[in-house]
Each structure stands twice: as structure tokens, then as C-alpha cells.
Amino acid sequence: MVVSESIQNGVTDFVLVSTDKAVRPTNIMGASKRIAEMVLQAHAALQLKQGGKTCLSMVRFGNVLASIPVVLVNLRTVAVGKRTSLVQPANAKPPQQGKPKITSHRPVYFGRWYDTPIYMRDDLSPGAEFDGPAIIEQSDTTTVVEPDMNLVIDAHGNMLVRVK
């Protein structure tokens, strides 16, 4: 249903995130993931045949240590030129005064529904700190701070997320 609505509403890119439980499903969770994959494949075939504009993609993640929850973390690094020193200068932004500005709230499910604050990354200065749940949005990525986690912006502007 979500993929159909996305196609009908002109979404350009649709990504289904699945897990290794869909490979040989042994329970309803795995079976539902496999069905979702099959539905997406059928829609992708139709899009190809009909020259549709929506790019349908699927990615599958696995967890070999079943007793340990998996958190996906995206790390991007861009480097150009040579560095003579690994010392990073402090962030030019002034230190955070008071609580960071919340731009909005959104219901997000973390085992139960939370009214989750949304922060803009550009509004967070060194010294900013808050507890999860929270979402930090910026132009090229979104960071999710889960409940029972804490986020601090260090002197260099890095987001440090710690499990409490």
C-alpha cells in the first residue's frame, strides 16, 4: 500500500529496508518482510514495463548475533588534500546558551509511541545537550536519538550519542 501510494503521488525514490529474517521466514515477522519484498519486486517490474518514474530499491540487513539489537549508523567521510596535523580546531559557533530550539514534534515508535522533538542540526551549538528520544534533521542526513540515550555537541561540533 505504501509503495502504491508513493508511485501514485510521484515519489522519485522509494527504499524498502528489510532484514535477513526474510530469507527463510520462520515466523510472522519474517514472513511479512518477505511478502513486502515480493510486493516491491512486483511493483518494480511494473514500473520497468510501464516506464514509471519511481525508482524502487530494497536493502536487506542481517544480524548474526540474534540476542544483540542492531542499530544502523551512517558514517560519511570526505577528505581532500594533505593534513599535517590531526588536531581539529574548535567550532567557531558560540557555546549553546540554554536549551536547544525545538522546531516541531512528531510521533515516533520506539516500542511505544513518543511525542518526539525535532531539532535542526544547524541550530545546535557546542555544549548543547538533551536526552532522547529526539530527531536531528539536516540537509543531507537525519540522526535519531533513541530513548535512554543522551546527545551532546562537543567543542568541535560533533554529535556524541551515549547510551545512559
N, C-alpha and C positions, 0 to 999 in steps of 0.2 A: 504494500500500500504506500509506504513512504517513497519507494523508488518510482512508482507510477505518478504520484503527486509531483515529485521532483521533475520528471520528464515533462509532464503537462504544464508545469509552471516555468519552464525554460531554464532550469538549473544547469549550469555548464559542466560541473564536475560532481560526481556522487561517489563516495568511497564507503564500502561496507567493511567494517573491521570485524573479523571472525577469529576463532581460536582453533587449536588443534583438536578440540573436542568434536569438531565437525567431521574429522577424518573417518573414524569408526564410532559413530554415536552409540553410547551405552545407556543414555538416559534422555529425558525430555529436553534438557538444556542443549545437549549435543545435537539431538535430532532437530530442534528448532533452528540451530545455527546452520546445519546442513541444508535444511529447507530454504532458509534465507539465501544461502549461497546459490542454490539451484534456481530460485526465482530471479536473482540478479543475473545469472548467466542467461536465462531465457530472455530477459529484458535486453541484455547486451546484444544478443543475437538479433532481436527485432530491430534494435537501434541501428545495427550494421546494415541489415537488409533494407531498412526504410530510409537510410541516410539521416538518422536522427542527430541532433545537436548536443545531446547529453553524453559526456564521457563517463561510462560506468566502470569502476575499478573495485577490486577486492584485495584485501591483505589479510593474511592469517598469522596469528602469533601463537606460540606454544609455550608450555610451562612443564619442564621435566621434573620439577620439584613440586609436586602437587600440593604439599602441605604449606607452601610459602606463597602468599599472594603476589601477583605480578603488577608492577607499576611501570608503565611505559614512560620513558624520559627521552626527550629530544634534545640533543646537543649539536649545535652548529658552530663550526669554527671557520673563519675566513682569515687568511694570513697573506700579506703581500709584502715582499721586501725582506731585509735582514734586520734582526734585532741584536743589539749588543748587550742588552740587559733584559732580564725577566721582571724587573721591578715595574709595576704598574702604577702610574700616578693616581692620586686620589681624585675622585669625581669632582668636577667643577661645580656641581649643583650645591646650593647651601643645604645644611642639615635640615631634616624634617622637623617642623615645629608643630607639635600636637599630633592628632590622629590624621592618617591619610584620608583624602577625599574619596568617598564612595560615590560612584557615578550612577549606580542603579542596583537593583536586586533582581535575582532570578531564582525560581525553584529548581534545585538540583538534587538528584537522588544519590545518596551515599548510604545504602542500606535502609534509609528512611529519607523523607523529603526535608530539605533545609532551605530556608529563605536565605540565599547566598549573596553576599555583597560582591559587586563588580568594581574593580579598580582599573584605572588606565595606567599602564606601565610608566608613561611619561610623567605622571603626577607623583610617582614615588621617589623620594629623595633619600640620601644616606641617613640611616637612623630610623627610617620608617619600620614599624613592626606591628604585626597583627596575627591573630590565631585564625586557623581555618574553621569552617570551610570558607573559601574565597576563590574568586576567579580574577586573574590579571590579564587584561587584553592589551595587545599592541598590534601594530600593522602587520607583522609577519608571523606572529605566533600567539597562542593562548596558554597560560600557565594555570593549572588547577592546584589549589592548596586544599588537601583533604581535611576533614575533621581530625582532631588530635594531632595536627601539625601546626607549626609556627613558621612565619616568614619574617626575615629581617633583611633590610637592604644595607649592605656593608659600605665602607668608605669609598669603595671603587664602583659602586652602583650595581654590584652583583646581588641577585636574589638568592639568599641562603634559606633553604627549607629544611626544617628539622622535625623529626617525629618526637612528640612530647613523651 
